[in-house]
């Protein structure tokens, strides 16, 4: 989920989104050719899961979900992949279980933008393991799937003062790690000096890897986060040592999908990126050094 305060659609837009889901359900159910095109992507699978879970109990939704996918396989329109299909359904159900009034798939994606990423499954699976899961469900090897009953919050713990938050992170007392937590930690470590702060941040990330915090147990993502915190602090002229002030001025850094302007999903969730530093493959990172400083060096 995005940080607190994500704007929602107005009532008229919400009704249009609900109607669009109803039309999607009707079209996919009626026409196999439309279904093949719509369910070709992970995004389409998740939308199919959502409209079924929205209108049926989970057991019945799974039956209808699988039945159509088996029909498409029988017609040679779409290969069946048990693991990828279960992953899509489970992650949608987790997103729906947050307690928010989510009436449309578009609303679900506003609260959970990671669902729009075709590479989201690699937060939990390596490509090698995923390839083995076509006919039967294979448990993830990178990080376990979240439980529908217990959904961890995505927050930077605004109830904790900066000093208390930093101590809790160092003592291993932060229970729910997310991108906003890593952003806050990077911000609080940066005054120590970028090199020293980065070393401590990477140390934290390596510990998280052993604890299966898939979304943030990634050394390249940690480096990217520290870099963007540094860059936006300079651009915004943020002089406060208070993270709440930084979050207010530079909220874009809290976006869990900020990396997509610089890294492809395939690269950022690769084993090399998780356990080392890799250069962006879409766009170079912005320079944190002013032009005048570079010219004088």
Secondary structure, 3 states (H helix, E strand, C coil): CCCCCCCCCCHHHHHHHHHHHHHHHHHHHHCHHHHHHHCCCHHHHHHHHHHHHHHCCHHHHHHHHHHHHHHHHHCCCCCCCHHHHHHHHHHHHHHHCCCCCCCCHHHHHHHCHHHHCCCHHHHCCCHHHHHCCCCCCCCCCCCCCCCCCCCCCCCCCCCCCHHHHHHHHHCCCCCCCCHHHHHHHHHHHHCCCHHHHHHHHHHHHHHHHHCCCCCCCCHHHHHHHHHHHHHHHHHHCCCCCCHHHHHHHCHHHHCCCHHHHCCCHHHHCCHHHHCCCCCCCCCCCCCCCCHHHHHHC
